[in-house]
């Protein structure tokens, strides 16, 4: 996996949240979002799914993915939480989630423009770039 940016990404609208183009067929771009205490992912087709939840208390952020119970604790910033999530998911997990979970893009369409987010690219064939 390669994290494309380690800063908060805030597009003006979902249409402007253009996924990173890649010349390799085995690399898939995604956007991760933190919105309304949920961890969301968007694929290249614009589908949005809910991966899990996060809690903020006492100045730290904890998160938990519903599909595999992967978690992160005591993170200080939203970008740190996004980086931690990005480092603990792989293509097979995320692809499976897009296959099994409903598309909730209509529900979050207007909310994602101001939500903290991060672009990632995952290798279909493994973690090596």
Buried (B, 14 or more C-beta within 10 A) or exposed (E): BEBBEEEBBEBEEBEEBEBBEEEEEEBBBBBBBBBEEBBBBBBBEBBBBBBBBBEBEEEBBBBBBBBBEBBBEEBEEBBBBBBBBBEBBBBEBBBEBBEEBEBBBEEBEEBBBEBBBBBBBBBEEEEEE
